[in-house]
Amino acid sequence: MKARNGLTRFFNCFILRESQIIKEELWIRDGKIVNPEEVFYVEQVEADISVDCGGILIAPGFIDIQINGGWGVDFSYDSENVEEGIQKVAKELLSHGVTSFCPTMVTSDKDKYSKILPKIQKKQGNKSGATVLGVHLEGPFISLARKGAHTPELIKNPEKGFDSLIEMYGSLDNVIIVTLAPELPGALNAIKLLSEKGITVALGHSEADLSQAEEGVRQGANMITHLFNAMLPFHHRDPGLVGLLASTTKKQVYFGIISDGIHTHPAALRIACRTNREGLILISDAFAAQGLPDGAYRIGPQAVSVENGWAYIAGTKTLCGSTMALDRCVKIFKEATECTLEYALETASLHPARALGIDNRKGKLNYGFDADLVFLDLKTLKVMSTWIAGECVFRHA
């Protein structure tokens, strides 16, 4: 629905604003949220279209910063039809309230990066699919000992620092996040220069102790990739990357966490939530099996078997990504932690926006922000509709 004069009013709704759910109207124009008082008192005009929302909850659209694929598409492997694959996943994500995402490539060879990376362009979302914020490169500069589902033969050390990354990836124009292990030779130089170029650096798949992790943060990193997974387990004498949650680093450290009921125990979710509330970001870490039944799939070069929703590297019991979309992760997280609905929704919207430095336009329903919205049933949290830049891009039948 689009107003002829660009001004639409939503009423009889609840909205999430400043960490509170309040009953208030929401007005949008030209893809942005506007102040209705200024419209009424200064411009002295009325909305061209008024929509009775019937008690729906309006929240900022979800932002998935780590997603490897879905609906049969693998972002790290399908190099011959990259654009079609991105578009397919972007379209499907709309039904889950995801308005922006970061397509994620796992550890791959140089040839794959040269073929795939240039084709994943940053793109404004619309009815065709969610906004592509930029690529999340997870590997190959990670710890062999904490490889998880990554192919060991392709894992590298960034011995030349930032230059090693350029040699491997080529251009970083389409990249928004890089995950690497800070303890590797050359990693600190890479972190420093990536951060200076405005690329978010996440620490993950790492054997780093706390001092190495803190040095990574001092050099510019501000995130941890899928907390608790593929890192040293917490130890009271040296808590490793996990210790960053309670570190004395000067800036906020954010951390992705997989709340799919499989990767992270409910008690671990509660520990993370209570230790560093502001840093918690829900991620799907979904891969090609998202939205599809059990069976044989792949993630990058690796063959994957999905059994009862659990995804393993074929022939092993090594977990390798989730099959669950972000809206479901929000529900599981809320139930596991017994947190407020406001907080659960912000972990999938405001917090990832802050981590990426785009919280001046996304992640809130403040005036002047992008009208990226998800309309939810207040009781069930079912996605009823999704809006990007003020345009309805999905509506539940």
Secondary structure, 3 states (H helix, E strand, C coil): CCCCCCEEEEEEEEEEECCEEEECCEEEECCEEECHHHHHHHHCCCCCEEEEEEEEEEEECEEEEEECEECCEECCCCCCCHHHHHHHHHHHHHHHCEEEEEEEECCCCHHHHHHHHHHCCCECCECCECEECCEEEECCCCCHHHCCCCCHHHCCCCCCCHHHHHHHHCCCCCEEEEEECCCCCCHHHHHHHHHHCCCEEEECCECCCHHHHHHHHHCCCCEECCCCCCECCCCCCCCHHHHHHHCCCCCCCEEEEECCCCCCCHHHHHHHHHHCHHHEEEECCECCCCCCCCEEEEECCEEEEEECCEEEECCCCCECCECCCHHHHHHHHHHHHCCCHHHHHHCCCHHHHHHHCCCCCCCCCCCCCECCEEEECCCCCCEEEEEECCEEEEECC
